Amino acid sequence: MASLEGRVAIVTGAGRGLGAAIAKELGAGGAKVVVNYSRSKEPAEAVAKEIESSGGEAVAVQGDVSNPEEAKRLVEQAVEKYGQLDILVNNAGITIDKTMKKLTTDEWDKVVTVDLNSCYYVFKPAMEHLMETQGRVVNISSFVGQAGNFGQANYAAAKAGLIGFTKTAAKEMARSGVTVNAVCPGFIETDMFADVPQKVVDEKIVPMIPLGRIGQPEDVAKAVKYLCVDGDYITGQTLNVNGGVYI
């Protein structure tokens, strides 16, 4: 897959943050992008319009990918709209940060369902279409899934699970020419990160990062595009985009 021209991509959770940046990056490269959202209708439609205003093709499609039926419908709508599927980026995710002493079972289940189960729910119906096009799958994990993090047991477990899923899916899909990789961002300047007090960012987080700055969504989006365009011989790997915070 030397070019994104004519390729069709689904990006889950693409209404804002990392997903929006990834959708725009793929769209700018020539892909037709299905901008998935659960509740962020207006932001998702704005992302699609921005891609189209730059000369690309995109459509915003609602679907709660933590629901297997809605995830299946998302894939069906994408293929019905564009006739094929070449790229799947599993980006949907949430956080509910609490120490395990305070974390409830419902809060554990909700994060694991959205951040991990949704990946399988979308991947399963997408498999046959990706096999037809020798497609690319990129799962957005996190350095927290590699290193762990205080107060994020549910998130860390889900993101670690994504890495294990990626390795297994890569082995199973290789015979069909489909590559499956994970990208593990570090601290990235998104809505999810915006709630962190600036003093904590300046005094505790930035000093942890060897490159000395918080990452931008575009840093992650470029890594995803690289795997989709030039990653023909890369599969089952985790690409760390974290400024060196976890080495």
N, C-alpha and C positions, 0 to 999 in steps of 0.2 A: 504494500500500500504506500506508494511513493508520494501520493498526493491526496488531499481531502476532497478534491473536486468530484462532485457526483456521489460522494459518500453520504450516508444517512446516519445521524447520531442521536441517541437518546441521552439526555443528561437529567438525572433525577435530582430533585431539590434544587432546581435551577432558578428559582425566583429571585434569589439574592445571594450575597456572599460568594463563596468558592464556586458554587454551581453556576451562578450568573457569569462569573469571569471565565469559567471553562466553556460555557455555551458560546460566549462572544468570541473566544479564541478559536474555537472550532469553526464557528460561522465565518470568521474573517479568513480562515484558511480554505474556505470553499465548501464546507460540509452543509448539508441541509439538517437543521437542528430542531429536535423536538424538545422544547423547554418544559420540563415537567414541574408541576407545583402541587402542593396539597391545599394550602389556604391562601397563599400569596398571589392571588389572581392578577391584580394590577401590576405588581413588580414583574411578574413573569411575562405578561403581555408587553411590558415596556422593554424587556430584554429581547423578545422576539422582534419587536418593531425596530430596535436599534440594529439588530443583525440585518434586517431587511433594508433599512435606510442606508446601510453600507454596501448594498448590492447582493446580499445573501438571501437565503430562504430559511424561514423558521416559523414554527407554530407553537403556541402555548397550549399545553394539554394538562387538564386537571386529573389528579389521581393520587390517592393516599397509598403509597407503595408499601406501607406496613400492613396493608390488607391484600392478601394474595389475589383476590378476584379483581381488584382495581389495578394491581400491578400487571396482571395478564391483559386487562383491557387497554392499558397504556401501550403495551407492545403491539397489540392488534391495531390500535388506532395509528400508530407510527407506520406500520407496514401498509395499512390501507391508504394512508395519505401519500407515502413516498415510494411504495412498491418494494422496499427492501430494508435491511438493517445491517449496517457495517460496524457501528461503534456503540458500545454501551458504557456509560460512565455512571457507576453507582455512587452517588454523592450524598443522598438524603441522610440527614442525621440531626440529633438533638442532644442536649445535655441536661441532666438534673443532678447537680453537684451537691453531695452530702457525704459525710463520713458514714461508714457502714453501720455504726451505732444508731444513726438517725434515719438511714435510708429505708424506705418501706418496700415491701414486695412489689407493689404496683409501680413504684418508681424504678425499681430494677427492671421489671418486665417491659415497661414502656420504652426505655432507652435501648434495651437489647432488641426489641421488636423493630424499632425504627432504624437503628444503626446497623444491625446485623441481619435480622431475618429478611428485611426488605431487599437486601442484595440477592438472596436466593429467590425470593418471590418474583423479581424481575428477570433474573438470569434464566430461570427454568423455562419460561415461555419464549425467551429470546434465543435460546440455544440453537434451535433448528435454523433460524434465519441467519444467525452469525456463522453457522457452519457452511451455509450456501455461499457466503461472501468472503470466507476466510477472514472474519472480522477481528476486532480489537475490543477487549474489555479492560477497563481501568476501574479499580475499586479504591475509593478514597478512605484510607485508614487514618492513622495518627501516630505521632511519636509516643503518645500516651499508651497506645497499644503495645509498644515495645518496652517502654521504661516504667509504666505505671505512674500514677500521680495521686497524691493525697486527696481524698474526697471525691474521687472519680472511679470507684470500683466498677460501676455499671458501664461507664463509657470505655474504660480501659479493657474490660472483658469483651465488649462488643467489637472494639477496634482490633484487638488481638485476634478475635475470631475471624475477622475479615482477612487477615493475613493467612491464616490457616486455610480458609475457604479458597483464597486466591491460588495457593500452591496446589491444592487438590484439583481445582477446576482447570488449572494450566496443564496438569498431567492428563486429565481426561479429554481435553479439547485439542491437544497438540496434534493428534492424528488427523484432525480436520483443518489444520492450518490456522486455528484460532489462538491468539495469544491472550493471556490473562495476567495482568500485573496489578500491583497496589502502589499507590503514592501515599507517603506518610508525611503530612505537613507538620511543621512545628507551630509556634505561636504566629498566627496570621491575623491581620487587621480586618476582621469581619464583624458583623452584628453580634455574633456569638461571643466575640472577644471584647466587645465594647463595654460590657458591664464590669470589667476589671478596673478598679480604681487606678487613676493615672499614677498615683504615688507608688502603688504596688508594681506597676509596669516599669517605672523609672528606676526604682530602688531594688527590686527583687528579680523581675523577669529579664529585662534587658541585660543586666550583668551576667546572667546565666548563658547568654547566647554569644558564642565566639565572634560571630560577624557583627555583633553590636547593634542589631536593629530587629524590629518586628517585621515579619514577612508581609508581603502584599498578595492579594488573591491572584494577581497576574503571575507571580512566581510559580504558583502551583499550576495554573492553567497552561503555562508554557511546557511544564514537565509532562502534563497529560497529552498535549499536542505532540510532543516528541515521541512518546510511546505509540501514539496512533499513526504517525507519519513515518518515523524512522526506526520503529522498534520491531522490525520483522524477525529478528533473531533474539529477542528478549521475551522471556515468559517465565512466570512463577516468581518474579522478583519484587522486591520492595524498593522503590526509589524515594530516598529521604530528602525532603525539601524543607529543611529545618534550621538553616543558619548555623548548624553545628551544635545545637542544644542537646542532641543525643547522637553520640558517635560510637 
